């Protein structure tokens, strides 16, 4: 077997993340993703060149998007010789895509690849009722007038009522926010703590923009040059005044202010072997070194978004690291409460012993190292795009520091999570 190769993170780009129903209204996954890819192709002078593989995905796709990765690759200006494949792991989609192609680079199957993800809630697939869609299929197969009339027998205009998509778990009927509200109650996460984390997310994101951190990471789309969700002028007072969004009783704590908003956007990242980087005179920002996924029984045993709390200790054990051995922590802010529940679980000795099988608690992290350029609450969360948004930003932070190690933790629908370690 050939020697395992290092997986280099060279560069990445994304389009600005925008609140759904605003700037990208009506634009398709293909348009958004292709724009981000074109930005990366242009930045790395890849026009007309073949890449080892391109992998991307979207959580919410039209039937016409069955070959989304292939179409976006062609649209981006890459050579037709670039093979592609779609992947979907809910909110962890693009991180998982990066891990998959990274593993192929490590094994020497390919020497370079692009991973990415896209989602838009401004162009969602709206379905007919199953009864009407079944009727249409039978009508399409009918040969004679009599057969067609037979298919139409019993038709009711009510069948034409559209079925709107809903981000709910099929087995519980709960939205992600409702499930996270349950987690917040289990771990006694206060409204104040959630609002405080949300405020810091906005402040850090705005500061990053002021510092020019995102200048070379964002390519404009539809005339937009900056995420339109960041609120540098928000305050605890403003956040405290918002009504709860999921539990409307006095016990509710999650609001629109401390939750990631429905967002549209796309992101991508270029990875390669060290040999490819040297041959093509590419500077390496960081290395993708470890990854780990996990899943939990979110119906009977655990909170829906707690899987990363299980994945991280497994990854740390393989890497022979402690939770404190990191310079940066990128924990996806699906909700402020989710981040706080995860941190509290790692600090809890009973949880770590009984649920994780550890001898002691993982312990606390230095909060000043958490989501230092803002998180999903402030920047937005186009489901499949978040992973490679984080990979690119974290790689740049490590590159600017000159050395170090960063932890990525992303919770997903279905009671799953995907985590990774980047190093410089």
Secondary structure, 3 states (H helix, E strand, C coil): CCCCCCEEEEEEEECCCEECCCCCCCCCHHHHHHHHHHHHHHHCCCCCCCCCEEEEECCCCCHHHCCHHHHHHHHHCCCCCCCEEECCCHHHHHHHHHHHHHHHHHCCCCCEEEEEEEECCCCCCCECCHHHHHHHHHHHHCCCHHHHHHHHCCCCHHHHCCECCCCECCCCCCEHHHHHHHHHHHCCCCHHHHHHHHHHHHHHHHHHHHCCCCCCCECCECCECCCCCCCCCCCHHHHHCCCECCCCCCCCCCECCCECCEEEEEEEEEEECHHHHHHCCCCCCEEEEEEEEEECCCCCCCCCCCHHHHHHHHHHHHHCCCCCCCCEEEECCCEHHHHHHHHHHHHCHHHHHHCCCCCCCCCCCCHHHECCCCCHHHHCECHHHHHHHHHHHHHHHHHHHCCCEEEEEEEECCCEEEEEEEEC
